[in-house]
Amino acid sequence: MSQLPDRVRADCAQIAASAESVSIHLDRLAAVERGPAPSLDPECHFLEGTREEVASYLLTLGAINFGSGWFPTLHKRPQCSGYFTIAWALTDRFRAVGSWSPAALRELAIDDLAGVLGQDREHELVDLYARALRELGGFLGDRRPIDVIEAADGSAVRLAQALADGLPTFRDPGFWKRAQIISSDLGLAGVATFGDLDRLTIFADNLVPHVLRVDGVLSYAPDLAARIDAGDLLPPGREEREIRACAVHACVALAERLGVSEPTLDNWLWNRGQEPRYKAIPRHRTRTTAY
């Protein structure tokens, strides 16, 4: 049986080949510039703790690393995106009082989490985050997060598969964005040493395709482009899958051309997406726990 990243590449190649609403322009791939070495922000992310503490933080953050479709409705910190608002709020919690135990995660109340994240307790995303963290507590059982990482025995792919199999809110057939990105973040933080990080794909969300679209690598059918540009929510389904699949497939070719790994390329593109010229143009928004 093929391994998770290979299945992602194959599935995305198949979707891209028959896409009706999204096109890849291989001649524009050279327009994507190199970026700095991948890293995590030491101010917004909790990286200064022990190996076990940082592992707990990154697995907890990974459990709620979704919700971009709701981000415009969050209370954001000044000059922060939705992702950094949530990541930083979680960092503040870890710096102040440490992590939740697996047992505490299993009993986590919405009111408590809303207070940690600085969000309204009635917000749909806060409820989803609470469910995801309770799910993480159930997945851990009596294990520590570091135990889950060490059980992968130095394989990012093995860890991604374990998360994909064990956490229902990670379910994302054909892409497995969240299951893969946790391995990458653990490697960037120095918490884990994986010998196969370069085998992962890009982490297909709504920002990397947006950067590729602005750069001319992807183009959308007029009706799809008009709805996205108007800020309309894009429901899960064919169009949304075509956007993500074409981004993955284009980045396979681009990473090969640039001589870098696909996760490194993802980091370059994601960081570029924080620039004002990309933020000035709407990206697709889909309400899903996949990203």
Secondary structure, DSSP 8 states (H G I E B T S, - for coil): ---HHHHHHHHHHHHHHT-SSEEE-GGGGGGS---------TTTS--SS-HHHHHHHHHHHHHT---TTTGGGS---TT--HHHHHHHHHHHHHHHH----HHHHHT--HHHHHHHHT--TT-HHHHHHHHHHHHHHHHHTT--HHHHHHHTTT-HHHHHHHHHHH-GGG--TTT-HHHHHHHHHHHHTTS---TTGGG-----SSHHHHHHHHTTSEEE-HHHHHHHHTT-B--SSHHHHHHHHHHHHHHHHHHHHHTS-HHHHHHHHHHHTTSHHHHTS---B---S--
